[in-house]
């Protein structure tokens, strides 16, 4: 069940999206605002959204869904190039985002279309009771 869908621009800050995701997770899923798994979901949102701006030169769309297995975070953009895990380089501060997602998520991957791709991560979460309100 989709609980949030939001478009974002290339240069949009990620913090408003993180706040919306945190609010919807605490409101729509049986979770407390300080649950540790929410922090992992927010790091994942940050990494996937920032990768779009850094590597595609465009914006995209964030979708968050509640599933029987956890919370599915998806980011779709208009570039066909898939993301890849890189070995960390001590000379550079970046390049560790997918390593973090790989460590925190149950699974992650990429779905390709002719003119776009979706990078997704399934995050472990106690999805016990999803309230049945329409998505925002």
N, CA, C and O atoms as a GROMACS GRO file, in nm:
protein
  544
    1UNK      N    1   0.084  -0.117   0.000
    1UNK     CA    2   0.000   0.000   0.000
    1UNK      C    3   0.089   0.124   0.000
    1UNK      O    4   0.173   0.142   0.089
    2UNK      N    5   0.071   0.211  -0.099
    2UNK     CA    6   0.147   0.336  -0.107
    2UNK      C    7   0.099   0.428   0.004
    2UNK      O    8  -0.020   0.454   0.018
    3UNK      N    9   0.196   0.479   0.082
    3UNK     CA   10   0.159   0.572   0.189
    3UNK      C   11   0.213   0.713   0.165
    3UNK      O   12   0.174   0.807   0.233
    4UNK      N   13   0.303   0.726   0.066
    4UNK     CA   14   0.353   0.859   0.030
    4UNK      C   15   0.409   0.854  -0.111
    4UNK      O   16   0.480   0.760  -0.147
    5UNK      N   17   0.377   0.955  -0.190
    5UNK     CA   18   0.436   0.973  -0.322
    5UNK      C   19   0.465   1.122  -0.335
    5UNK      O   20   0.376   1.204  -0.316
    6UNK      N   21   0.589   1.156  -0.369
    6UNK     CA   22   0.627   1.296  -0.378
    6UNK      C   23   0.733   1.315  -0.486
    6UNK      O   24   0.829   1.239  -0.493
    7UNK      N   25   0.713   1.416  -0.569
    7UNK     CA   26   0.813   1.454  -0.668
    7UNK      C   27   0.912   1.550  -0.607
    7UNK      O   28   0.880   1.622  -0.512
    8UNK      N   29   1.033   1.551  -0.661
    8UNK     CA   30   1.136   1.643  -0.614
    8UNK      C   31   1.222   1.687  -0.731
    8UNK      O   32   1.239   1.615  -0.829
    9UNK      N   33   1.276   1.807  -0.718
    9UNK     CA   34   1.364   1.862  -0.821
    9UNK      C   35   1.510   1.831  -0.792
    9UNK      O   36   1.546   1.788  -0.682
   10UNK      N   37   1.591   1.853  -0.892
   10UNK     CA   38   1.734   1.823  -0.881
   10UNK      C   39   1.800   1.893  -0.763
   10UNK      O   40   1.878   1.833  -0.690
   11UNK      N   41   1.768   2.019  -0.744
   11UNK     CA   42   1.833   2.098  -0.640
   11UNK      C   43   1.749   2.113  -0.513
   11UNK      O   44   1.786   2.190  -0.424
   12UNK      N   45   1.638   2.042  -0.504
   12UNK     CA   46   1.555   2.050  -0.385
   12UNK      C   47   1.628   1.989  -0.266
   12UNK      O   48   1.691   1.883  -0.279
   13UNK      N   49   1.622   2.053  -0.150
   13UNK     CA   50   1.683   1.992  -0.032
   13UNK      C   51   1.606   1.866   0.008
   13UNK      O   52   1.484   1.859  -0.012
   14UNK      N   53   1.676   1.770   0.063
   14UNK     CA   54   1.612   1.643   0.100
   14UNK      C   55   1.541   1.651   0.235
   14UNK      O   56   1.456   1.567   0.264
   15UNK      N   57   1.574   1.750   0.318
   15UNK     CA   58   1.517   1.755   0.453
   15UNK      C   59   1.363   1.764   0.455
   15UNK      O   60   1.302   1.700   0.540
   16UNK      N   61   1.298   1.840   0.367
   16UNK     CA   62   1.150   1.839   0.369
   16UNK      C   63   1.092   1.700   0.337
   16UNK      O   64   0.991   1.660   0.396
   17UNK      N   65   1.155   1.627   0.244
   17UNK     CA   66   1.108   1.492   0.214
   17UNK      C   67   1.128   1.400   0.334
   17UNK      O   68   1.041   1.319   0.365
   18UNK      N   69   1.241   1.413   0.401
   18UNK     CA   70   1.266   1.331   0.521
   18UNK      C   71   1.160   1.358   0.628
   18UNK      O   72   1.110   1.265   0.691
   19UNK      N   73   1.126   1.486   0.648
   19UNK     CA   74   1.023   1.518   0.748
   19UNK      C   75   0.888   1.457   0.710
   19UNK      O   76   0.816   1.406   0.796
   20UNK      N   77   0.854   1.464   0.581
   20UNK     CA   78   0.726   1.405   0.537
   20UNK      C   79   0.726   1.254   0.556
   20UNK      O   80   0.626   1.197   0.599
   21UNK      N   81   0.837   1.189   0.523
   21UNK     CA   82   0.846   1.045   0.540
   21UNK      C   83   0.835   1.008   0.688
   21UNK      O   84   0.762   0.915   0.723
   22UNK      N   85   0.906   1.080   0.774
   22UNK     CA   86   0.898   1.050   0.917
   22UNK      C   87   0.756   1.069   0.969
   22UNK      O   88   0.706   0.987   1.046
   23UNK      N   89   0.691   1.176   0.926
   23UNK     CA   90   0.555   1.202   0.972
   23UNK      C   91   0.460   1.092   0.926
   23UNK      O   92   0.378   1.045   1.004
   24UNK      N   93   0.471   1.052   0.800
   24UNK     CA   94   0.378   0.951   0.749
   24UNK      C   95   0.406   0.814   0.811
   24UNK      O   96   0.313   0.737   0.834
   25UNK      N   97   0.531   0.783   0.838
   25UNK     CA   98   0.562   0.655   0.901
   25UNK      C   99   0.508   0.650   1.043
   25UNK      O  100   0.455   0.548   1.086
   26UNK      N  101   0.522   0.758   1.116
   26UNK     CA  102   0.473   0.757   1.254
   26UNK      C  103   0.320   0.768   1.259
   26UNK      O  104   0.258   0.717   1.352
   27UNK      N  105   0.261   0.833   1.160
   27UNK     CA  106   0.116   0.851   1.158
   27UNK      C  107   0.043   0.728   1.104
   27UNK      O  108  -0.060   0.688   1.159
   28UNK      N  109   0.095   0.669   0.998
   28UNK     CA  110   0.022   0.566   0.925
   28UNK      C  111   0.060   0.423   0.963
   28UNK      O  112  -0.016   0.330   0.936
   29UNK      N  113   0.176   0.406   1.024
   29UNK     CA  114   0.222   0.273   1.062
   29UNK      C  115   0.233   0.271   1.214
   29UNK      O  116   0.264   0.373   1.275
   30UNK      N  117   0.209   0.159   1.273
   30UNK     CA  118   0.214   0.145   1.418
   30UNK      C  119   0.359   0.160   1.464
   30UNK      O  120   0.429   0.062   1.489
   31UNK      N  121   0.403   0.286   1.474
   31UNK     CA  122   0.542   0.313   1.509
   31UNK      C  123   0.550   0.438   1.596
   31UNK      O  124   0.466   0.528   1.586
   32UNK      N  125   0.650   0.441   1.680
   32UNK     CA  126   0.680   0.561   1.758
   32UNK      C  127   0.779   0.644   1.680
   32UNK      O  128   0.860   0.590   1.605
   33UNK      N  129   0.773   0.774   1.699
   33UNK     CA  130   0.861   0.864   1.623
   33UNK      C  131   1.008   0.838   1.650
   33UNK      O  132   1.093   0.873   1.568
   34UNK      N  133   1.040   0.777   1.763
   34UNK     CA  134   1.180   0.753   1.796
   34UNK      C  135   1.224   0.609   1.767
   34UNK      O  136   1.333   0.569   1.809
   35UNK      N  137   1.144   0.532   1.697
   35UNK     CA  138   1.184   0.396   1.661
   35UNK      C  139   1.311   0.400   1.576
   35UNK      O  140   1.319   0.477   1.481
   36UNK      N  141   1.407   0.317   1.610
   36UNK     CA  142   1.536   0.319   1.541
   36UNK      C  143   1.524   0.285   1.392
   36UNK      O  144   1.600   0.337   1.311
   37UNK      N  145   1.429   0.199   1.355
   37UNK     CA  146   1.416   0.161   1.215
   37UNK      C  147   1.377   0.280   1.128
   37UNK      O  148   1.409   0.283   1.010
   38UNK      N  149   1.309   0.378   1.186
   38UNK     CA  150   1.272   0.497   1.109
   38UNK      C  151   1.397   0.574   1.068
   38UNK      O  152   1.403   0.626   0.957
   39UNK      N  153   1.497   0.580   1.155
   39UNK     CA  154   1.622   0.647   1.119
   39UNK      C  155   1.687   0.580   0.999
   39UNK      O  156   1.738   0.649   0.910
   40UNK      N  157   1.686   0.448   0.995
   40UNK     CA  158   1.741   0.377   0.880
   40UNK      C  159   1.664   0.410   0.752
   40UNK      O  160   1.723   0.428   0.646
   41UNK      N  161   1.532   0.417   0.763
   41UNK     CA  162   1.450   0.453   0.647
   41UNK      C  163   1.482   0.595   0.600
   41UNK      O  164   1.487   0.620   0.480
   42UNK      N  165   1.503   0.687   0.693
   42UNK     CA  166   1.534   0.826   0.657
   42UNK      C  167   1.671   0.838   0.593
   42UNK      O  168   1.689   0.918   0.500
   43UNK      N  169   1.769   0.763   0.640
   43UNK     CA  170   1.902   0.762   0.576
   43UNK      C  171   1.887   0.711   0.433
   43UNK      O  172   1.948   0.765   0.341
   44UNK      N  173   1.807   0.608   0.415
   44UNK     CA  174   1.785   0.553   0.281
   44UNK      C  175   1.720   0.654   0.189
   44UNK      O  176   1.760   0.669   0.074
   45UNK      N  177   1.619   0.724   0.238
   45UNK     CA  178   1.555   0.831   0.159
   45UNK      C  179   1.660   0.934   0.118
   45UNK      O  180   1.668   0.972   0.002
   46UNK      N  181   1.740   0.980   0.214
   46UNK     CA  182   1.842   1.080   0.185
   46UNK      C  183   1.938   1.033   0.077
   46UNK      O  184   1.965   1.105  -0.019
   47UNK      N  185   1.989   0.914   0.093
   47UNK     CA  186   2.089   0.863  -0.002
   47UNK      C  187   2.031   0.847  -0.142
   47UNK      O  188   2.094   0.888  -0.239
   48UNK      N  189   1.912   0.788  -0.153
   48UNK     CA  190   1.855   0.766  -0.285
   48UNK      C  191   1.816   0.897  -0.354
   48UNK      O  192   1.839   0.913  -0.474
   49UNK      N  193   1.758   0.990  -0.279
   49UNK     CA  194   1.717   1.118  -0.338
   49UNK      C  195   1.840   1.200  -0.377
   49UNK      O  196   1.843   1.258  -0.486
   50UNK      N  197   1.941   1.206  -0.292
   50UNK     CA  198   2.061   1.283  -0.324
   50UNK      C  199   2.136   1.223  -0.442
   50UNK      O  200   2.196   1.296  -0.521
   51UNK      N  201   2.133   1.091  -0.456
   51UNK     CA  202   2.199   1.029  -0.571
   51UNK      C  203   2.138   1.075  -0.702
   51UNK      O  204   2.208   1.090  -0.802
   52UNK      N  205   2.008   1.097  -0.703
   52UNK     CA  206   1.942   1.144  -0.825
   52UNK      C  207   1.999   1.279  -0.867
   52UNK      O  208   2.040   1.296  -0.982
   53UNK      N  209   2.004   1.374  -0.776
   53UNK     CA  210   2.057   1.506  -0.808
   53UNK      C  211   2.203   1.504  -0.847
   53UNK      O  212   2.244   1.574  -0.939
   54UNK      N  213   2.282   1.422  -0.779
   54UNK     CA  214   2.427   1.416  -0.805
   54UNK      C  215   2.461   1.347  -0.935
   54UNK      O  216   2.555   1.386  -1.004
   55UNK      N  217   2.386   1.243  -0.969
   55UNK     CA  218   2.429   1.158  -1.079
   55UNK      C  219   2.342   1.164  -1.204
   55UNK      O  220   2.381   1.109  -1.307
   56UNK      N  221   2.225   1.228  -1.197
   56UNK     CA  222   2.139   1.230  -1.315
   56UNK      C  223   2.116   1.369  -1.371
   56UNK      O  224   2.081   1.383  -1.488
   57UNK      N  225   2.136   1.473  -1.291
   57UNK     CA  226   2.111   1.608  -1.338
   57UNK      C  227   1.964   1.641  -1.350
   57UNK      O  228   1.927   1.739  -1.415
   58UNK      N  229   1.877   1.561  -1.287
   58UNK     CA  230   1.734   1.588  -1.294
   58UNK      C  231   1.671   1.560  -1.158
   58UNK      O  232   1.740   1.529  -1.061
   59UNK      N  233   1.541   1.571  -1.153
   59UNK     CA  234   1.466   1.537  -1.032
   59UNK      C  235   1.412   1.397  -1.043
   59UNK      O  236   1.454   1.318  -1.128
   60UNK      N  237   1.317   1.367  -0.954
   60UNK     CA  238   1.261   1.233  -0.956
   60UNK      C  239   1.136   1.224  -0.873
   60UNK      O  240   1.075   1.325  -0.838
   61UNK      N  241   1.098   1.102  -0.841
   61UNK     CA  242   0.980   1.078  -0.760
   61UNK      C  243   1.014   0.976  -0.651
   61UNK      O  244   1.073   0.872  -0.678
   62UNK      N  245   0.975   1.008  -0.530
   62UNK     CA  246   0.990   0.920  -0.414
   62UNK      C  247   0.856   0.854  -0.385
   62UNK      O  248   0.753   0.921  -0.379
   63UNK      N  249   0.858   0.724  -0.366
   63UNK     CA  250   0.739   0.650  -0.326
   63UNK      C  251   0.774   0.566  -0.203
   63UNK      O  252   0.876   0.497  -0.202
   64UNK      N  253   0.690   0.572  -0.101
   64UNK     CA  254   0.706   0.491   0.019
   64UNK      C  255   0.581   0.406   0.033
   64UNK      O  256   0.469   0.457   0.031
   65UNK      N  257   0.602   0.275   0.049
   65UNK     CA  258   0.490   0.182   0.059
   65UNK      C  259   0.507   0.092   0.180
   65UNK      O  260   0.619   0.054   0.216
   66UNK      N  261   0.395   0.058   0.242
   66UNK     CA  262   0.395  -0.042   0.348
   66UNK      C  263   0.370  -0.177   0.283
   66UNK      O  264   0.277  -0.192   0.204
   67UNK      N  265   0.451  -0.275   0.316
   67UNK     CA  266   0.436  -0.410   0.262
   67UNK      C  267   0.432  -0.507   0.380
   67UNK      O  268   0.465  -0.468   0.492
   68UNK      N  269   0.392  -0.630   0.358
   68UNK     CA  270   0.395  -0.728   0.467
   68UNK      C  271   0.535  -0.752   0.522
   68UNK      O  272   0.551  -0.797   0.636
   69UNK      N  273   0.638  -0.721   0.440
   69UNK     CA  274   0.776  -0.747   0.481
   69UNK      C  275   0.847  -0.627   0.542
   69UNK      O  276   0.954  -0.644   0.601
   70UNK      N  277   0.791  -0.508   0.529
   70UNK     CA  278   0.856  -0.388   0.580
   70UNK      C  279   0.811  -0.265   0.503
   70UNK      O  280   0.699  -0.260   0.453
   71UNK      N  281   0.899  -0.168   0.494
   71UNK     CA  282   0.871  -0.044   0.423
   71UNK      C  283   0.956  -0.042   0.295
   71UNK      O  284   1.078  -0.056   0.300
   72UNK      N  285   0.888  -0.024   0.182
   72UNK     CA  286   0.955  -0.018   0.053
   72UNK      C  287   0.974   0.128   0.015
   72UNK      O  288   0.878   0.204   0.004
   73UNK      N  289   1.099   0.166  -0.007
   73UNK     CA  290   1.134   0.302  -0.048
   73UNK      C  291   1.182   0.294  -0.192
   73UNK      O  292   1.274   0.218  -0.223
   74UNK      N  293   1.119   0.372  -0.280
   74UNK     CA  294   1.154   0.371  -0.422
   74UNK      C  295   1.178   0.512  -0.470
   74UNK      O  296   1.105   0.605  -0.434
   75UNK      N  297   1.282   0.529  -0.551
   75UNK     CA  298   1.310   0.659  -0.612
   75UNK      C  299   1.327   0.635  -0.762
   75UNK      O  300   1.412   0.558  -0.806
   76UNK      N  301   1.243   0.704  -0.839
   76UNK     CA  302   1.245   0.692  -0.985
   76UNK      C  303   1.302   0.820  -1.044
   76UNK      O  304   1.270   0.930  -1.000
   77UNK      N  305   1.389   0.803  -1.145
   77UNK     CA  306   1.445   0.919  -1.215
   77UNK      C  307   1.452   0.889  -1.363
   77UNK      O  308   1.425   0.777  -1.406
   78UNK      N  309   1.490   0.989  -1.442
   78UNK     CA  310   1.487   0.978  -1.588
   78UNK      C  311   1.619   0.932  -1.648
   78UNK      O  312   1.637   0.946  -1.770
   79UNK      N  313   1.709   0.880  -1.570
   79UNK     CA  314   1.837   0.831  -1.623
   79UNK      C  315   1.835   0.679  -1.628
   79UNK      O  316   1.774   0.615  -1.542
   80UNK      N  317   1.900   0.622  -1.726
   80UNK     CA  318   1.901   0.478  -1.740
   80UNK      C  319   2.019   0.412  -1.669
   80UNK      O  320   2.018   0.292  -1.644
   81UNK      N  321   2.121   0.489  -1.636
   81UNK     CA  322   2.241   0.434  -1.576
   81UNK      C  323   2.212   0.381  -1.436
   81UNK      O  324   2.163   0.456  -1.351
   82UNK      N  325   2.241   0.254  -1.409
   82UNK     CA  326   2.212   0.199  -1.277
   82UNK      C  327   2.317   0.244  -1.174
   82UNK      O  328   2.432   0.271  -1.208
   83UNK      N  329   2.276   0.251  -1.048
   83UNK     CA  330   2.374   0.280  -0.944
   83UNK      C  331   2.461   0.156  -0.921
   83UNK      O  332   2.422   0.045  -0.957
   84UNK      N  333   2.576   0.177  -0.861
   84UNK     CA  334   2.661   0.061  -0.833
   84UNK      C  335   2.731   0.081  -0.700
   84UNK      O  336   2.764   0.192  -0.660
   85UNK      N  337   2.752  -0.029  -0.633
   85UNK     CA  338   2.829  -0.026  -0.509
   85UNK      C  339   2.975   0.004  -0.544
   85UNK      O  340   3.030  -0.053  -0.638
   86UNK      N  341   3.034   0.093  -0.468
   86UNK     CA  342   3.175   0.124  -0.487
   86UNK      C  343   3.250   0.094  -0.359
   86UNK      O  344   3.194   0.099  -0.250
   87UNK      N  345   3.375   0.065  -0.373
   87UNK     CA  346   3.460   0.050  -0.256
   87UNK      C  347   3.490   0.189  -0.202
   87UNK      O  348   3.523   0.280  -0.278
   88UNK      N  349   3.480   0.206  -0.070
   88UNK     CA  350   3.509   0.338  -0.013
   88UNK      C  351   3.653   0.380  -0.041
   88UNK      O  352   3.746   0.298  -0.039
   89UNK      N  353   3.669   0.507  -0.067
   89UNK     CA  354   3.801   0.564  -0.091
   89UNK      C  355   3.827   0.664   0.020
   89UNK      O  356   3.753   0.762   0.034
   90UNK      N  357   3.929   0.642   0.098
   90UNK     CA  358   3.957   0.729   0.213
   90UNK      C  359   3.989   0.872   0.172
   90UNK      O  360   3.987   0.962   0.255
   91UNK      N  361   4.017   0.893   0.044
   91UNK     CA  362   4.047   1.029  -0.004
   91UNK      C  363   3.922   1.108  -0.039
   91UNK      O  364   3.930   1.228  -0.066
   92UNK      N  365   3.805   1.041  -0.039
   92UNK     CA  366   3.678   1.107  -0.074
   92UNK      C  367   3.575   1.084   0.036
   92UNK      O  368   3.567   0.975   0.093
   93UNK      N  369   3.497   1.186   0.064
   93UNK     CA  370   3.396   1.175   0.169
   93UNK      C  371   3.274   1.096   0.122
   93UNK      O  372   3.208   1.031   0.203
   94UNK      N  373   3.243   1.100  -0.006
   94UNK     CA  374   3.123   1.035  -0.057
   94UNK      C  375   3.149   0.894  -0.104
   94UNK      O  376   3.257   0.838  -0.086
   95UNK      N  377   3.046   0.837  -0.166
   95UNK     CA  378   3.061   0.706  -0.226
   95UNK      C  379   3.024   0.590  -0.136
   95UNK      O  380   3.051   0.475  -0.169
   96UNK      N  381   2.962   0.619  -0.022
   96UNK     CA  382   2.930   0.512   0.072
   96UNK      C  383   2.780   0.489   0.089
   96UNK      O  384   2.739   0.401   0.164
   97UNK      N  385   2.700   0.567   0.020
   97UNK     CA  386   2.555   0.561   0.038
   97UNK      C  387   2.495   0.425   0.010
   97UNK      O  388   2.417   0.374   0.090
   98UNK      N  389   2.530   0.365  -0.104
   98UNK     CA  390   2.474   0.234  -0.135
   98UNK      C  391   2.527   0.126  -0.042
   98UNK      O  392   2.459   0.027  -0.016
   99UNK      N  393   2.649   0.144   0.007
   99UNK     CA  394   2.700   0.050   0.107
   99UNK      C  395   2.616   0.055   0.234
   99UNK      O  396   2.586  -0.049   0.294
  100UNK      N  397   2.577   0.176   0.274
  100UNK     CA  398   2.488   0.190   0.391
  100UNK      C  399   2.354   0.123   0.365
  100UNK      O  400   2.304   0.047   0.448
  101UNK      N  401   2.296   0.152   0.250
  101UNK     CA  402   2.166   0.093   0.216
  101UNK      C  403   2.176  -0.058   0.210
  101UNK      O  404   2.087  -0.129   0.258
  102UNK      N  405   2.284  -0.109   0.152
  102UNK     CA  406   2.305  -0.252   0.144
  102UNK      C  407   2.311  -0.315   0.284
  102UNK      O  408   2.260  -0.425   0.305
  103UNK      N  409   2.373  -0.246   0.378
  103UNK     CA  410   2.386  -0.297   0.514
  103UNK      C  411   2.256  -0.287   0.594
  103UNK      O  412   2.227  -0.374   0.676
  104UNK      N  413   2.177  -0.183   0.570
  104UNK     CA  414   2.056  -0.158   0.650
  104UNK      C  415   1.932  -0.227   0.596
  104UNK      O  416   1.841  -0.259   0.672
  105UNK      N  417   1.926  -0.249   0.466
  105UNK     CA  418   1.803  -0.298   0.404
  105UNK      C  419   1.796  -0.451   0.403
  105UNK      O  420   1.897  -0.520   0.417
  106UNK      N  421   1.675  -0.500   0.387
  106UNK     CA  422   1.657  -0.644   0.366
  106UNK      C  423   1.702  -0.681   0.225
  106UNK      O  424   1.756  -0.789   0.202
  107UNK      N  425   1.679  -0.590   0.131
  107UNK     CA  426   1.718  -0.607  -0.009
  107UNK      C  427   1.709  -0.472  -0.078
  107UNK      O  428   1.636  -0.384  -0.033
  108UNK      N  429   1.782  -0.456  -0.185
  108UNK     CA  430   1.770  -0.336  -0.267
  108UNK      C  431   1.803  -0.374  -0.411
  108UNK      O  432   1.865  -0.477  -0.437
  109UNK      N  433   1.761  -0.289  -0.504
  109UNK     CA  434   1.789  -0.317  -0.642
  109UNK      C  435   1.741  -0.207  -0.733
  109UNK      O  436   1.706  -0.098  -0.688
  110UNK      N  437   1.740  -0.237  -0.861
  110UNK     CA  438   1.701  -0.139  -0.963
  110UNK      C  439   1.607  -0.206  -1.062
  110UNK      O  440   1.631  -0.318  -1.107
  111UNK      N  441   1.500  -0.135  -1.097
  111UNK     CA  442   1.410  -0.176  -1.205
  111UNK      C  443   1.430  -0.077  -1.320
  111UNK      O  444   1.429   0.044  -1.298
  112UNK      N  445   1.448  -0.128  -1.440
  112UNK     CA  446   1.473  -0.043  -1.555
  112UNK      C  447   1.352  -0.037  -1.647
  112UNK      O  448   1.280  -0.135  -1.664
  113UNK      N  449   1.331   0.081  -1.704
  113UNK     CA  450   1.233   0.101  -1.811
  113UNK      C  451   1.310   0.162  -1.927
  113UNK      O  452   1.429   0.190  -1.916
  114UNK      N  453   1.243   0.183  -2.038
  114UNK     CA  454   1.312   0.238  -2.155
  114UNK      C  455   1.374   0.374  -2.126
  114UNK      O  456   1.485   0.403  -2.171
  115UNK      N  457   1.302   0.458  -2.053
  115UNK     CA  458   1.347   0.596  -2.035
  115UNK      C  459   1.370   0.634  -1.889
  115UNK      O  460   1.384   0.752  -1.858
  116UNK      N  461   1.375   0.536  -1.800
  116UNK     CA  462   1.394   0.569  -1.658
  116UNK      C  463   1.438   0.445  -1.580
  116UNK      O  464   1.449   0.335  -1.635
  117UNK      N  465   1.462   0.466  -1.452
  117UNK     CA  466   1.490   0.355  -1.363
  117UNK      C  467   1.431   0.387  -1.226
  117UNK      O  468   1.406   0.503  -1.193
  118UNK      N  469   1.408   0.283  -1.149
  118UNK     CA  470   1.365   0.297  -1.012
  118UNK      C  471   1.464   0.220  -0.925
  118UNK      O  472   1.486   0.101  -0.945
  119UNK      N  473   1.521   0.290  -0.829
  119UNK     CA  474   1.607   0.226  -0.730
  119UNK      C  475   1.522   0.207  -0.606
  119UNK      O  476   1.457   0.301  -0.560
  120UNK      N  477   1.522   0.086  -0.552
  120UNK     CA  478   1.434   0.055  -0.440
  120UNK      C  479   1.514  -0.010  -0.327
  120UNK      O  480   1.619  -0.072  -0.349
  121UNK      N  481   1.461   0.005  -0.207
  121UNK     CA  482   1.518  -0.061  -0.090
  121UNK      C  483   1.404  -0.104   0.000
  121UNK      O  484   1.314  -0.026   0.030
  122UNK      N  485   1.407  -0.229   0.041
  122UNK     CA  486   1.308  -0.281   0.135
  122UNK      C  487   1.369  -0.276   0.274
  122UNK      O  488   1.467  -0.344   0.304
  123UNK      N  489   1.308  -0.193   0.358
  123UNK     CA  490   1.361  -0.170   0.492
  123UNK      C  491   1.284  -0.252   0.595
  123UNK      O  492   1.161  -0.256   0.591
  124UNK      N  493   1.356  -0.316   0.687
  124UNK     CA  494   1.284  -0.388   0.792
  124UNK      C  495   1.208  -0.289   0.880
  124UNK      O  496   1.261  -0.185   0.918
  125UNK      N  497   1.085  -0.324   0.910
  125UNK     CA  498   1.002  -0.236   0.992
  125UNK      C  499   0.891  -0.320   1.053
  125UNK      O  500   0.844  -0.417   0.993
  126UNK      N  501   0.849  -0.283   1.172
  126UNK     CA  502   0.737  -0.354   1.233
  126UNK      C  503   0.604  -0.306   1.176
  126UNK      O  504   0.530  -0.234   1.242
  127UNK      N  505   0.575  -0.347   1.055
  127UNK     CA  506   0.452  -0.303   0.989
  127UNK      C  507   0.338  -0.388   1.045
  127UNK      O  508   0.298  -0.488   0.987
  128UNK      N  509   0.288  -0.344   1.159
  128UNK     CA  510   0.185  -0.421   1.229
  128UNK      C  511   0.045  -0.373   1.196
  128UNK      O  512  -0.046  -0.453   1.177
  129UNK      N  513   0.030  -0.243   1.191
  129UNK     CA  514  -0.105  -0.189   1.168
  129UNK      C  515  -0.095  -0.068   1.078
  129UNK      O  516  -0.054   0.039   1.123
  130UNK      N  517  -0.132  -0.083   0.954
  130UNK     CA  518  -0.133   0.029   0.862
  130UNK      C  519  -0.274   0.086   0.862
  130UNK      O  520  -0.371   0.017   0.833
  131UNK      N  521  -0.283   0.214   0.895
  131UNK     CA  522  -0.413   0.280   0.896
  131UNK      C  523  -0.459   0.298   0.752
  131UNK      O  524  -0.377   0.324   0.664
  132UNK      N  525  -0.586   0.283   0.729
  132UNK     CA  526  -0.638   0.285   0.592
  132UNK      C  527  -0.688   0.422   0.549
  132UNK      O  528  -0.805   0.438   0.517
  133UNK      N  529  -0.599   0.518   0.550
  133UNK     CA  530  -0.631   0.650   0.495
  133UNK      C  531  -0.573   0.657   0.354
  133UNK      O  532  -0.480   0.584   0.321
  134UNK      N  533  -0.628   0.745   0.274
  134UNK     CA  534  -0.577   0.758   0.138
  134UNK      C  535  -0.440   0.823   0.142
  134UNK      O  536  -0.413   0.903   0.231
  135UNK      N  537  -0.350   0.790   0.045
  135UNK     CA  538  -0.217   0.851   0.042
  135UNK      C  539  -0.225   1.000   0.016
  135UNK      O  540  -0.319   1.050  -0.046
  136UNK      N  541  -0.125   1.068   0.065
  136UNK     CA  542  -0.119   1.215   0.046
  136UNK      C  543  -0.061   1.251  -0.086
  136UNK      O  544  -0.049   1.369  -0.118
   0.00000   0.00000   0.00000
